[in-house]
Amino acid sequence: MRKPPRPVAVVLALVAAVSLAGGCTIGKDSGGAQVGEGSIKKIDALNGVQIKVSSKEFDEQLLLGQIAVVALQAAGASPQDKTNITGSSNVRQALTTGAVDLYWEYTGTAWISFLKQTKPITDPQEQYDAVKKADEANNITWWARSPANDTYAIAANQKALQQTGVKTLSDYAALVKSNPAAASTCIGPEFKSRDDGFPGLEKTYGFTLPPAQEHLVNDAVIYPTVGKGDTCGFGEVASTDGRVAGQQLTVLEDDKHFFPIYNPAITVATPLARKYPQLEQVFAGIAAKLDTKTLTDLNKKVSVDGQKPNAVAHDWLKAAGFIG
């Protein structure tokens, strides 16, 4: 997700291309489901106001983008769907240049990639507070964070868990040392080289996985490969990815708190946040209900069950009472 930033003109062109390809209608992937009134009430000042909503390109971000789209519609705005921009740096630049107005970003991503900090803060609230304060200088406002944590993790299939008894990353490190053949692990290219990936994990937990037990595969292939279990019993995953549940994988506890906290929160251009402060409470209620289990279950509906992000967003907001 942390690709080099593109020139502003390229980002603007990318946003325009997304709009032309996908359209800007609210129900483009849900059959135009209507939004009734729930706990989100119409805000008179927002009537007909066009707000450009964006997201990154992977399933969780597409889902979060549609949650924002539907919530804004319920509040009386006329959101424009500019979701599905490739790369964290590109959607961030779209926000800072005014090409989009808001999107869900992760605290750890902003802290490390955008604010260029090298040491993550282990307490989620303190990490959020630090990011929020630092981004004020960039004319970006952070609204309430979700407790969901979409961070890197190591997960295992059920057979590996039963055979090894591993529950934590300390257990995994001990297994690597005592029986490396049982610790066969699938990892992706980026995770293999990142400081907050496998090299840092090995250093923090004090182990070195033998090359014969390290299987380098594409990120998308990790989930079914570990689920099947022929090549790897363990693998690198994103902790809230719907395929974790879809493949019946179990995330190992990061008992030394190595991986950074990646709580999603709405990031919004500060002028818009100041003009419509009522919107902060709309998203505060939504963020509070998006814990890790909830977000993982919703991701599964998209990534595994094949449902459209807008339909999943609409159904969840309705079930949670935000819309009627």
N, C-alpha and C positions, 0 to 999 in steps of 0.2 A: 504493500500500500504506500510505501514511502518512496515514490519516484521523484526525480528532479523536477522542479517547477518548469512549466512551459512559459514562453513569452505571453504577455497579456493578450495580444492579438490572437494568438492560437487558442487561448482559453475561451475568449469571446466567441471565436468561430466554433469551438467545440460545443459550447452551450447552445448556440444557434442551431447547430446540426442536430443536437439532441431534441430540441423543440420541434424542428421540422419533421424528424423521423418518428417521434413518439406522440407528437401533438401535445396540447396543453389542457385537454379536457380532464375533468376530475375523475370520471368513471371509465377511463380508457381501457382498463383491463378488468372491469367488474360489471360491465353492462349498464353503467350509469346509475348505480344504486343511489337512492335518495337518502339524504341525511335529515333525520327528525331531531327534535329537541330532547336532550337529556340533561345531564348536569352541566354541560357546556351551553351557556346561554348566548343569544345573539348580542353582539356589542355594536351599538348604533354607529359608533365612530368608524367601524370597519366595513360598513355596508358598501359593497362593490369595490373595496380596495384591492388592487392587484398585488399579490405578494408572491415572489418567485421562490419556490421551494426546490431544493436540490438534494442530492445524495451521491454517494459513491456507487460503484457498479455491482457490488456483490449482494446476495440475497437479503441479508440482514439490513443493509443500508437501503435497499429498495423498499423493504417493508417499513422501516422507520420513516422514510420519506413519504410513503403513502399515509402513514398515521398522521403526520404533520398536515398533509393535504386535506384529509377528511376533517381533522380537528379545526383547521382554519375555515373550511366551508361551514362547519357547524356554528362557528363564531360569527359568521356573516360576511367573511372576506371572499374574494374571488381569487383563490390561489392558482398560480400558473405552475404546471408540472414540468420542472427542469431537472428531474432526477436522472440517475444513471450516467454520471460523469466518471470516467476512468481515472483512478488515482487520487490519493489523499491530497497531494500538493495541488492538483488541478482544481478540485472542488473548493479547497481553501482559497486559492487565488481568485476563483470566480466570486467568492464572498467578499474578499478584500477589494476587488475592483468594481463591485456593484453589479456584476452580471447576474448574481443571485442574491436573495435577501436572507435566507436562513437554511440551515441543515443541521442534522445531528452529527456531532463530532465526538471523539473519544478523548478523555482527559489525558491518558498516557500518550496518545499520538500527538496532541498539541504540545505537551510538555517537552517531549523528546525531539520530535521532528520539526515543529514550527518555532518553538521557543528555545530550541537548541540547548536544553538542559541534559546533562549526562547521567544524573542520579535521580531515579524515580522516587517519589514519596510514598511510603508503604501504607499510610492511613488514607483511605479513600476521600474523606471529607477534606483533609488537609491538602491532598493533591488537587482536588477540585478548587479549593479556595485559592491555592497558589496560581493555578492556570487562569482562573477568572480575573485575579488581580493583575497578572502579567499581561493579559490580552487587552486590558483597558487601553494600553498605549497603541494598540493596533486598531482601535475603533471597533472592537468586537465585544459583544456582551454575551455572557454565558447565563442561560437560565437553568433551572433546577436539574441536577444530575439524576439519572436512573441508577438504582443500586445494582443493576445487571453489570457483570464484569466480563466483557468479551476480550479476554487476554489469551496469550499463548498458553498451552497446557500440554501435558503428556497424558494420553489416555491408553487404556488397555481393553482388550476384548475379554469376554467372560471366561474363556478357557485359560488365558494367561493369569487372570486374577485367581482362579481356583487352584491352579498348579503352583503358583508362587506365593500367594498370600499377600502380595504387594498392595498397599493402600495409599502410601505417601511417596513423595519423591525421594525422601531419605531411604525408604524401603527399596525403591527402584535402584538407587545408587549402590546400596548394599548388595542387591542382586547382581548388578554389573560386575562387582568385585568378586563375588563368591561363585557365580554361575553365569558367565557372560553369554553362553549359548542360549540361555533362557530369556535373555534381555534383548532379543532381536528387535530393532526399532526402525520404523520408517520416518524419514524427515524430508522436508522440502528444501530446495536450494537456498532460499532466502534465510530460513530458520537456521541452516547449517553455518552461515557466516555472520549472523548478527550478534552483537554484544548482548542483546536481550533475548537471544536465541540459544542454540545448543552450546556454543563455546562458553557463554556465561553460566549456563546451567551446570556444565561439567565442573567449572571452577568453583561455583558456590557450594555444590554438593560433594565435591572431592572425588570424582570418578572420571575415568576415560573409557568410553565405549570402544572396543576393538573394531577396526575397519570392517572385519568380516560380518559384524553384527549391525552395522550401520548401512541402511538401504536408502539411497537417495532417489526419491520419486517426486513426481509432480504433486503439488498440494492437494488437488482434487482427487488424486488416486489414493491418497493415504487412507481415507475413510473406508472405502470398500476393501482395500488390501488388509488393513488391520482387522476389519470386521470378519473377513474370511479366515485370516489367521495362518495361511500357508507360509507367508514370507515373514510377517512381523506380528508379534504379540502386543507390541506397544507402538505408539505413533504420536507425532506432533499434531495437535488440533487447535482450532479456535474454540474456546470453552463454551460459547453459546451457539455454535453451529448446529443446525437441525440434524445434520448427518451423524452427530455424536449419538443422539437418541435413536436415529434411524438404523444405525449399525449396532445398537446395544453396547456401546462403549461406555466405560466409566473413567471420568477424569480423576487423576491422582491428586491428592491434596499437596499443595505447594507449602509444606510445613515450615520452610525457611523464608517464605515470602519473597522469592527471587523475582518472579514475573511482575512487571508493572501493572498498575490498576488501569483498566480501560473502561471507565463508566461513560456511557453515551449521554450527551446533553445537547439541547438546542443551542447552537451558536447563531447569533443574529447580528446584523449590522447595527451598530449602536444608535444611529439616527432613527431607525425604524423602532428599535426597542424603546426609545424615549418618547416617540410619537404615539405609540400604542402600548403603554405599560400594562394595560389590562390583559394582554396576551400572555404575560408571564405566568399568571395564575392558571390559565388554560393548560399550559404545558407542564406546570408544576404537578398538577393532579395526575396527568398521564405518566410523567416520569416516575412518580412515586410507586405506581403499580407495575412498572416494567422491571421486576426482579429477574434474576438469572434464569430461574425455572420458567417463568412466563415467557421471556424472550426466546428461550431455547425451544419451547413448545410451539410458539408462533413461527419461528424459523423452520421448524420441521414441516409445518403445513406448506411452506413455500418450497423448500429444498428437497423434501422427500415425497410429499403428497402431491406436489405439482400445482397447488392452488396459486392464483394470481395475488401479488402483494396487496393490491388495492382491496380485493375481496376479503383477504385475511385481516387487513387493518380495519375495514368497516365492521366486520363481524365481531372483532375483539372490542372495539370501542363501544359497540352496541351492547355486547354482553356485560361489559364493565360499567354500563350505565352512563357513559359520556354522551352518547347520542341515542335518539329514540328509534 
